Amino acid sequence: MITIFDTHAHLDLEQFSPDREAVIRRIESGTLPVVPDEPISQPIEMTGVLLAGIDAQSSICCAELAKRSPIFHAAAAIHPNYVVNAADNDWKIITELAHSDSVAVIGETGLDRYWDHTPIEQQINALWRHIDLAVQTAKPIQIHCRDAWDDMLPILRQAVKEQGLTGIIHAFSGEPEQAAECIELGFYLSFAGSVTYRNAKFSPLRESAQMVPIDRLLIETDSPYMPPHPFRGKLKRNEPTMAVMVALRLAELRATTLESIAKTTSQNARQLLCTNVKKG
């Protein structure tokens, strides 16, 4: 049995609206939405899926979905790209969810300079609000960082040093030097479909994936985004069971077995998350 824990998915989004129940059944049965060219030799067991909120309503939906099955866990936050639209009541909802037993993680929060939806100053202020929530609730944080490492790393250094922050760098996309610093700060690094891509521009990402200590390694899909190779551009939507393809690529990069990567990353996720989960 190959045990898979997808540490980042967005099952609440509209891409899943037409057949969300069918997707959930595939998760519960460990069934892939497509048949890979390289067959998976053993059955898949999804031991967990972390559902990441991106705004107040999304976070509510994730918390509700998490109540349906012990496989699902919820994260609540306002994504940096949506901070510009957040009202006082949205922050009140996020704060209440963060303090509730139905939410295990504060996320996804962070910084994003790729898109310009929210001024960076507002993003930074919102990130600090989420950091404070994570510290207050003693829950890990889930960090989104896209083209913003020069802004992000000083904040993480300060938050770790002064407040003991811990958590996940979601869909890590940085250089090996940035990976090394995140590891030194005590964060887990989660890899998504991008680590399976064969383009030369992803070679630093592949190098980062090779150097992460095994006890700090996680996998994710970021469903419905980032379908893994060879389904990039062919599969209209990613799903949590496709995290096995990320594990397969990591096993190749690290010269080990799929079973070993799957087992260890699942154990890492449970160690980080499940001790914080109390189903409401």
Backbone torsions as a table, in degrees:
resi	resn	phi	psi	omega
1	MET	NA	130.3	177.8
2	ILE	-98.6	114.6	-176.9
3	THR	-92.9	126.7	-175.4
4	ILE	-124.8	132.4	174.0
5	PHE	-122.9	110.8	178.2
6	ASP	-87.5	111.8	-173.6
7	THR	-89.4	10.9	175.4
8	HIS	-164.3	113.6	177.2
9	ALA	-149.4	156.8	-177.9
10	HIS	-124.5	66.9	-178.1
11	LEU	-69.0	-13.6	-179.9
12	ASP	-79.6	-13.3	-174.2
13	LEU	-72.5	161.7	-173.7
14	GLU	-63.4	-23.4	178.8
15	GLN	-60.1	-22.9	-180.0
16	PHE	-99.6	-2.7	-175.8
17	SER	-57.8	-41.1	-176.3
18	PRO	-65.5	-29.0	-172.8
19	ASP	-147.3	37.6	-176.7
20	ARG	-57.2	-40.1	-178.8
21	GLU	-63.4	-37.8	178.1
22	ALA	-66.4	-39.1	177.5
23	VAL	-63.5	-43.4	179.0
24	ILE	-62.1	-39.3	177.4
25	ARG	-63.9	-37.5	177.5
26	ARG	-66.1	-37.8	177.4
27	ILE	-63.4	-47.1	-177.4
28	GLU	-65.9	-29.0	-179.7
29	SER	-98.3	-3.9	-179.6
30	GLY	68.2	37.4	-176.5
31	THR	-103.2	130.5	177.1
32	LEU	-76.8	148.7	177.9
33	PRO	-74.2	-17.9	178.2
34	VAL	-138.5	163.8	177.9
35	VAL	-97.4	117.1	-179.7
36	PRO	-70.3	156.0	176.9
37	ASP	-62.0	-35.5	178.0
38	GLU	-102.7	99.8	-174.3
39	PRO	-58.9	142.6	174.7
40	ILE	-79.4	124.5	-167.8
41	SER	-75.8	-19.5	-178.1
42	GLN	-127.1	159.9	176.1
43	PRO	-62.5	150.4	178.8
44	ILE	-99.9	133.9	172.1
45	GLU	-119.1	115.8	176.1
46	MET	-79.9	108.3	-178.6
47	THR	-89.4	-12.0	177.7
48	GLY	-174.0	150.5	172.0
49	VAL	-140.0	121.9	176.4
50	LEU	-92.4	119.2	-177.5
51	LEU	-94.9	116.6	-171.6
52	ALA	-97.4	124.8	176.2
53	GLY	-79.8	149.3	179.2
54	ILE	-121.6	-11.0	173.1
55	ASP	-159.9	-175.0	-174.6
56	ALA	-61.6	-49.7	-177.8
57	GLN	-65.7	-41.1	177.2
58	SER	-60.5	-41.7	-179.3
59	SER	-66.3	-37.2	175.0
60	ILE	-61.0	-46.5	-180.0
61	CYS	-61.0	-41.8	179.1
62	CYS	-63.3	-41.6	179.1
63	ALA	-64.0	-38.3	178.7
64	GLU	-68.5	-43.0	177.5
65	LEU	-61.7	-36.9	-177.5
66	ALA	-65.6	-22.6	179.1
67	LYS	-76.3	-13.6	-174.1
68	ARG	-77.5	-30.0	-172.6
69	SER	-153.8	144.9	176.0
70	PRO	-66.0	-12.6	176.4
71	ILE	-68.7	-33.9	-172.1
72	PHE	-92.8	140.7	174.4
73	HIS	-132.1	150.5	-173.0
74	ALA	-114.0	146.2	170.8
75	ALA	-123.4	143.1	-177.2
76	ALA	-127.1	132.4	178.2
77	ALA	-177.5	176.4	171.7
78	ILE	-113.1	115.8	-179.5
79	HIS	-58.3	144.2	-178.1
80	PRO	-54.6	-32.7	-179.4
81	ASN	-72.8	-14.5	-178.4
82	TYR	-108.9	-1.0	-179.0
83	VAL	-59.4	-35.7	-176.6
84	VAL	-59.8	-25.8	-178.2
85	ASN	-99.4	1.3	-174.4
86	ALA	-77.4	128.0	176.9
87	ALA	-98.4	172.2	-178.7
88	ASP	-57.5	-38.6	-179.0
89	ASN	-67.8	-30.7	176.3
90	ASP	-63.1	-43.5	178.8
91	TRP	-66.4	-34.8	177.0
92	LYS	-62.7	-43.0	179.1
93	ILE	-63.4	-45.9	179.4
94	ILE	-60.7	-42.0	-179.9
95	THR	-63.5	-43.7	179.2
96	GLU	-64.4	-43.0	178.2
97	LEU	-63.3	-41.8	-178.4
98	ALA	-59.8	-34.9	-179.2
99	HIS	-87.0	-2.7	-177.9
100	SER	-87.5	162.3	179.4
101	ASP	-77.4	-12.0	-176.9
102	SER	-85.5	-4.9	-179.7
103	VAL	-117.3	129.4	-175.8
104	ALA	-100.3	-23.6	-170.7
105	VAL	-140.6	148.9	172.4
106	ILE	-96.5	108.8	-177.6
107	GLY	171.8	161.9	11.3
108	GLU	-99.1	132.2	178.8
109	THR	-127.5	167.9	178.4
110	GLY	152.2	-148.5	-177.1
111	LEU	-135.3	144.1	-176.3
112	ASP	-144.9	109.0	175.7
113	ARG	-100.0	-2.5	176.9
114	TYR	-69.5	-46.5	174.2
115	TRP	-98.3	156.2	-178.7
116	ASP	-118.4	33.5	-178.2
117	HIS	-65.7	-38.4	-176.4
118	THR	-124.2	128.8	176.3
119	PRO	-54.1	141.9	-173.4
120	ILE	-60.1	-32.3	179.2
121	GLU	-63.0	-40.6	177.5
122	GLN	-67.3	-38.1	177.6
123	GLN	-61.2	-44.0	-179.0
124	ILE	-64.5	-43.2	177.9
125	ASN	-60.7	-42.5	179.6
126	ALA	-66.5	-38.9	178.0
127	LEU	-59.3	-43.8	178.9
128	TRP	-64.5	-34.8	176.4
129	ARG	-63.5	-40.6	178.1
130	HIS	-69.0	-38.9	177.0
131	ILE	-59.5	-44.5	178.6
132	ASP	-60.7	-39.4	178.3
133	LEU	-64.6	-42.6	179.8
134	ALA	-61.8	-41.8	-179.7
135	VAL	-68.9	-43.9	-179.8
136	GLN	-60.7	-39.2	-175.3
137	THR	-93.5	-4.5	-177.4
138	ALA	56.6	40.4	177.8
139	LYS	-116.3	148.1	178.5
140	PRO	-67.7	156.9	178.5
141	ILE	-106.6	150.2	176.1
142	GLN	-116.8	116.9	-169.4
143	ILE	-100.9	128.4	170.0
144	HIS	-101.3	124.7	176.7
145	CYS	-137.8	114.1	179.5
146	ARG	-129.0	113.4	-180.0
147	ASP	55.9	35.5	-175.3
148	ALA	-141.5	29.2	-175.7
149	TRP	-65.7	-34.1	179.3
150	ASP	-64.5	-28.9	175.6
151	ASP	-83.0	-39.4	-170.9
152	MET	-72.6	-47.2	-171.5
153	LEU	-61.1	-41.6	176.3
154	PRO	-61.1	-35.8	178.5
155	ILE	-66.4	-45.9	179.2
156	LEU	-63.4	-40.6	177.4
157	ARG	-57.0	-47.7	-178.1
158	GLN	-65.7	-43.7	-176.8
159	ALA	-66.9	-36.6	177.4
160	VAL	-69.8	-45.1	-177.1
161	LYS	-66.6	-44.0	-172.8
162	GLU	-92.1	-26.6	-172.2
163	GLN	-127.4	-2.4	177.7
164	GLY	69.1	31.3	-178.6
165	LEU	-60.4	143.2	174.5
166	THR	-140.6	160.8	178.4
167	GLY	161.1	-153.1	-171.4
168	ILE	-122.2	136.1	165.3
169	ILE	-90.6	107.8	-174.1
170	HIS	-77.9	137.6	178.6
171	ALA	44.7	57.4	-176.0
172	PHE	-51.1	133.8	-176.2
173	SER	-135.3	13.9	-174.5
174	GLY	-92.0	-168.2	178.6
175	GLU	-88.2	164.4	177.9
176	PRO	-56.3	-35.3	179.0
177	GLU	-63.4	-39.7	178.4
178	GLN	-71.2	-36.4	175.4
179	ALA	-61.0	-43.9	-178.9
180	ALA	-61.3	-40.4	180.0
181	GLU	-69.5	-40.2	177.9
182	CYS	-61.1	-40.5	177.9
183	ILE	-63.9	-44.7	179.2
184	GLU	-60.0	-33.5	178.7
185	LEU	-77.0	-7.6	175.6
186	GLY	98.2	10.6	-178.5
187	PHE	-84.9	153.5	167.6
188	TYR	-86.8	144.9	176.4
189	LEU	-110.9	125.0	-179.1
190	SER	-107.0	133.4	-178.9
191	PHE	-111.3	139.0	-177.3
192	ALA	-113.5	-164.4	-177.0
193	GLY	-56.9	-25.7	-178.3
194	SER	-59.9	-27.7	-179.6
195	VAL	-72.0	-13.9	178.1
196	THR	-89.4	-11.0	-174.9
197	TYR	-73.4	145.0	-171.7
198	ARG	-95.0	-5.0	-178.2
199	ASN	-60.4	148.5	-179.8
200	ALA	-61.7	-31.4	-176.5
201	LYS	-66.2	-15.6	179.4
202	PHE	-94.2	5.7	-179.1
203	SER	-63.0	-37.9	175.1
204	PRO	-62.4	-34.0	178.0
205	LEU	-66.4	-42.3	178.2
206	ARG	-63.6	-39.4	177.2
207	GLU	-63.4	-40.6	177.4
208	SER	-61.1	-42.3	-178.9
209	ALA	-63.9	-29.1	179.2
210	GLN	-75.1	-26.7	-171.9
211	MET	-96.8	-13.3	-177.8
212	VAL	-66.3	129.1	175.8
213	PRO	-56.0	142.2	-173.2
214	ILE	-60.4	-29.4	-179.2
215	ASP	-82.1	3.4	176.6
216	ARG	-120.0	13.9	-173.8
217	LEU	-99.8	134.8	176.1
218	LEU	-134.9	161.9	176.1
219	ILE	-126.3	157.4	180.0
220	GLU	-158.0	172.0	174.5
221	THR	-113.4	-28.5	-169.0
222	ASP	57.3	31.3	178.2
223	SER	-52.3	138.0	11.3
224	PRO	-90.3	10.8	-174.1
225	TYR	-91.8	171.5	171.3
226	MET	50.9	56.1	172.6
227	PRO	-55.7	140.0	-177.6
228	PRO	-74.8	161.0	170.3
229	HIS	-61.2	137.3	8.0
230	PRO	-97.8	22.8	-175.1
231	PHE	-99.6	1.0	177.8
232	ARG	-61.6	126.6	-178.8
233	GLY	81.0	-5.0	-178.7
234	LYS	-114.5	-35.2	-179.7
235	LEU	-93.9	124.0	-174.3
236	LYS	-67.2	-20.4	-173.5
237	ARG	-157.1	137.1	175.8
238	ASN	-85.1	156.3	178.2
239	GLU	-137.0	155.8	-176.0
240	PRO	-55.2	-34.5	-179.3
241	THR	-65.5	-19.6	179.3
242	MET	-71.1	-5.0	173.6
243	ALA	-59.2	-22.4	177.7
244	VAL	-62.7	-29.8	178.6
245	MET	-70.7	-32.7	174.5
246	VAL	-67.2	-43.9	178.5
247	ALA	-61.7	-38.4	179.6
248	LEU	-62.5	-43.0	179.2
249	ARG	-68.2	-39.6	177.6
250	LEU	-63.8	-38.0	177.5
251	ALA	-62.4	-40.5	177.8
252	GLU	-64.5	-45.8	-178.0
253	LEU	-65.3	-33.3	-174.0
254	ARG	-101.2	7.8	176.9
255	ALA	53.9	50.0	176.5
256	THR	-138.4	-167.1	-175.9
257	THR	-100.7	154.9	174.4
258	LEU	-57.7	-43.5	-178.1
259	GLU	-59.5	-40.7	-179.4
260	SER	-66.7	-46.9	179.5
261	ILE	-62.6	-45.2	-178.6
262	ALA	-61.8	-46.9	-178.6
263	LYS	-63.2	-46.3	-175.8
264	THR	-69.4	-42.8	179.7
265	THR	-66.6	-33.2	175.4
266	SER	-65.8	-43.6	177.9
267	GLN	-62.8	-41.6	178.8
268	ASN	-60.7	-44.5	-179.3
269	ALA	-63.4	-44.1	179.6
270	ARG	-64.5	-39.0	179.7
271	GLN	-62.4	-41.8	-178.0
272	LEU	-75.5	-41.3	-169.3
273	LEU	-99.6	-46.2	-166.4
274	CYS	-68.5	-25.3	175.8
275	THR	-68.1	-16.6	179.8
276	ASN	-98.2	-1.8	-174.2
277	VAL	-95.8	126.2	170.1
278	LYS	-132.7	105.9	-175.6
279	LYS	-64.8	131.0	178.5
280	GLY	-89.8	NA	NA
